[in-house]
Amino acid sequence: MNHDVIVIGLGDLGGAAAQRLALRGMRVLGLDGRSRDELPEADEALAAGADLHFEERVIDWFTEPSGARVLTPSSTYAAPMLVICDGTDARTLLL
């Protein structure tokens, strides 16, 4: 599936961002290293049609002329836009 935006972190802020973007017709991929049971905030994003991957930790990300590329232990994803909402874990992704 091609995505318009990747949202890293599906807690309160990331779950809300994924939901709002999906409701606006964007193809959203959400990634979080935690289990679905730990992220009830993500239920509304799922209901809005976002493609959410739980227990898939982000290792790194890169910007490219076409957008962003995100690496996880199991895959590499690309999208024109990237939203990082990973709470305190965002520090490791942003440094």
Backbone bond lengths (Angstrom), bond angles and torsions (degrees), N, CA, C in turn:
res aa  C-N    CA-C-N  psi(-1)  N-CA   C-N-CA  omega(-1)  CA-C   N-CA-C  phi
1 M - - - 1.451 - - 1.522 109.59 -
2 N 1.300 117.21 137.03 1.460 121.64 173.38 1.518 108.34 -88.28
3 H 1.322 115.44 136.72 1.456 120.47 -179.31 1.526 109.71 -114.06
4 D 1.333 115.71 149.83 1.463 121.79 175.35 1.516 110.75 -85.87
5 V 1.324 116.42 -30.42 1.464 121.28 -176.17 1.524 109.33 -150.87
6 I 1.333 115.01 144.99 1.462 122.14 173.36 1.520 107.29 -112.28
7 V 1.323 116.07 129.96 1.462 121.95 176.33 1.517 107.53 -110.34
8 I 1.329 116.50 120.27 1.460 121.83 177.00 1.522 107.70 -97.64
9 G 1.323 115.99 121.20 1.461 121.74 -177.97 1.519 110.02 97.24
10 L 1.317 117.01 122.24 1.466 121.26 -175.70 1.521 112.89 -121.68
11 G 1.323 115.88 29.16 1.462 120.18 174.03 1.518 109.83 -74.78
12 D 1.328 117.28 -152.05 1.469 121.38 -177.16 1.525 112.19 -53.74
13 L 1.317 117.22 -55.56 1.465 121.34 -175.44 1.530 112.09 -71.93
14 G 1.324 117.77 -46.03 1.457 120.82 -179.18 1.520 112.56 -67.13
15 G 1.330 116.63 -38.60 1.455 120.18 177.20 1.520 111.37 -63.56
16 A 1.337 116.02 -41.60 1.470 120.48 178.23 1.525 110.92 -66.50
17 A 1.331 116.73 -41.26 1.469 120.05 179.03 1.527 110.41 -63.29
18 A 1.324 116.99 -44.99 1.466 120.69 179.73 1.526 110.80 -61.80
19 Q 1.330 116.71 -41.40 1.458 120.29 179.81 1.525 111.00 -64.48
20 R 1.330 117.26 -49.04 1.468 120.45 -177.56 1.527 111.48 -62.60
21 L 1.313 116.49 -41.68 1.465 119.74 179.46 1.531 110.97 -65.38
22 A 1.330 116.92 -41.76 1.465 120.37 178.73 1.531 110.64 -64.83
23 L 1.332 117.44 -39.54 1.458 120.81 178.43 1.529 112.12 -64.50
24 R 1.329 116.34 -24.36 1.465 121.19 177.94 1.526 111.67 -87.77
25 G 1.314 116.62 8.95 1.450 120.73 174.70 1.512 115.69 89.53
26 M 1.332 117.12 8.12 1.462 119.62 178.81 1.527 110.08 -84.08
27 R 1.324 115.43 147.85 1.462 121.44 175.02 1.523 106.73 -86.42
28 V 1.325 116.20 108.41 1.462 123.30 -170.88 1.519 110.62 -106.75
29 L 1.334 115.71 131.83 1.464 122.31 169.29 1.521 106.63 -110.83
30 G 1.314 117.08 122.39 1.461 121.91 176.06 1.510 110.26 -110.37
31 L 1.333 116.32 135.82 1.467 122.09 -178.57 1.518 109.97 -125.42
32 D 1.322 116.98 136.86 1.460 121.27 174.96 1.518 108.56 -154.86
33 G 1.319 116.50 142.19 1.458 121.95 179.92 1.518 113.61 -77.39
34 R 1.325 116.93 -11.56 1.462 120.18 -178.55 1.533 110.92 -87.91
35 S 1.326 115.52 165.97 1.465 120.53 179.70 1.525 110.45 -79.07
36 R 1.309 115.77 162.16 1.468 121.00 179.13 1.525 110.59 -61.69
37 D 1.326 118.03 -35.12 1.462 121.56 179.24 1.526 111.85 -62.29
38 E 1.325 117.08 -29.26 1.464 121.34 -179.86 1.526 112.57 -82.35
39 L 1.323 117.60 -6.71 1.459 121.10 -172.75 1.529 112.50 -128.42
40 P 1.330 118.03 63.99 1.465 119.13 179.05 1.534 112.37 -63.47
41 E 1.340 116.59 -20.11 1.466 121.11 178.38 1.527 111.64 -62.31
42 A 1.317 116.73 -22.45 1.461 121.28 -175.47 1.531 112.75 -81.38
43 D 1.322 118.09 -10.16 1.469 120.74 -177.61 1.528 112.19 -57.62
44 E 1.323 117.28 -41.44 1.461 119.98 -178.60 1.524 111.37 -68.37
45 A 1.328 117.19 -33.47 1.467 120.40 176.82 1.530 110.01 -67.18
46 L 1.318 116.99 -40.12 1.472 120.78 176.34 1.530 110.24 -62.08
47 A 1.330 116.17 -44.69 1.461 120.51 179.99 1.525 111.74 -63.40
48 A 1.336 116.58 -29.18 1.469 120.94 179.42 1.522 112.16 -81.61
49 G 1.340 117.04 -6.25 1.461 120.49 176.18 1.511 115.96 103.31
50 A 1.329 117.68 8.29 1.465 119.93 177.38 1.529 110.03 -69.32
51 D 1.322 116.21 145.82 1.463 123.96 176.78 1.523 106.69 -92.50
52 L 1.327 117.84 103.83 1.461 121.55 -174.16 1.518 111.12 -108.66
53 H 1.320 115.57 134.42 1.467 122.34 178.49 1.525 107.67 -116.14
54 F 1.311 115.69 112.91 1.456 121.81 178.26 1.524 109.31 -94.96
55 E 1.315 116.56 158.61 1.463 123.23 -178.76 1.529 110.72 55.40
56 E 1.326 115.98 36.69 1.464 121.90 175.68 1.530 107.53 -129.04
57 R 1.310 114.72 95.09 1.457 123.00 -175.03 1.527 110.76 -75.92
58 V 1.320 116.23 138.09 1.462 121.38 176.73 1.521 108.96 -84.25
59 I 1.322 115.59 127.99 1.461 121.80 179.01 1.519 110.60 -90.27
60 D 1.331 116.58 -43.77 1.465 120.83 -176.73 1.520 109.39 -163.88
61 W 1.309 116.23 167.47 1.460 121.94 175.85 1.519 108.65 -146.47
62 F 1.333 115.27 155.48 1.460 122.14 -177.84 1.518 108.70 -139.58
63 T 1.317 116.08 147.03 1.463 118.99 171.71 1.520 108.46 -96.39
64 E 1.316 114.55 147.86 1.458 122.69 179.58 1.521 107.43 -137.28
65 P 1.308 119.06 166.77 1.466 119.42 177.62 1.541 112.97 -56.59
66 S 1.329 116.98 -29.91 1.462 120.19 -178.57 1.527 113.59 -89.19
67 G 1.329 118.09 -4.54 1.465 120.84 -179.29 1.516 111.73 143.13
68 A 1.331 115.81 -127.42 1.467 120.75 -176.90 1.519 110.50 -131.49
69 R 1.323 114.90 151.72 1.456 122.66 174.94 1.525 106.41 -122.97
70 V 1.343 116.49 131.51 1.461 122.55 -177.26 1.522 108.75 -119.52
71 L 1.331 116.01 130.63 1.468 122.04 -179.02 1.525 110.38 -106.14
72 T 1.333 116.05 133.88 1.457 122.87 172.28 1.528 106.64 -126.15
73 P 1.338 118.91 170.08 1.460 119.24 178.62 1.533 113.48 -59.49
74 S 1.335 117.42 -25.43 1.460 119.26 -175.07 1.518 115.30 -108.25
75 S 1.342 118.34 -12.49 1.457 118.66 -174.60 1.525 111.98 -161.93
76 T 1.327 114.00 171.71 1.462 122.65 171.89 1.520 106.77 -126.08
77 Y 1.329 116.17 130.68 1.455 122.00 -178.59 1.524 109.61 -119.91
78 A 1.319 116.04 150.93 1.464 120.48 178.13 1.518 109.02 -135.94
79 A 1.330 116.20 146.67 1.461 122.52 177.06 1.526 108.03 -160.60
80 P 1.324 117.00 156.22 1.462 120.18 178.86 1.533 113.75 -64.49
81 M 1.355 117.06 -27.17 1.464 120.56 -177.73 1.522 110.85 -129.05
82 L 1.339 114.60 150.69 1.456 121.93 179.27 1.523 108.57 -134.58
83 V 1.340 116.59 132.71 1.455 122.99 176.06 1.521 106.77 -121.18
84 I 1.342 117.29 124.54 1.465 121.41 179.86 1.524 108.49 -109.00
85 C 1.332 115.74 113.43 1.471 123.38 -178.71 1.520 109.28 -130.29
86 D 1.295 116.54 47.58 1.460 120.59 -170.70 1.524 113.48 -94.66
87 G 1.319 118.31 22.81 1.458 121.27 176.76 1.515 112.36 56.43
88 T 1.312 116.29 -139.39 1.465 119.93 -178.50 1.516 112.23 -66.26
89 D 1.327 117.58 -23.32 1.471 120.77 176.90 1.527 111.87 -69.34
90 A 1.320 117.28 -17.42 1.463 120.58 -179.02 1.517 111.62 -61.23
91 R 1.327 117.25 -27.51 1.473 119.56 179.87 1.515 111.63 -57.26
92 T 1.338 117.34 -40.02 1.457 119.92 -179.25 1.524 110.68 -70.87
93 L 1.330 117.53 -28.91 1.460 120.37 179.08 1.518 112.44 -80.40
94 L 1.333 117.02 -26.16 1.455 120.59 -174.93 1.519 113.86 -94.44
95 L 1.306 117.87 -13.45 1.480 119.92 -179.51 1.507 111.38 -90.25
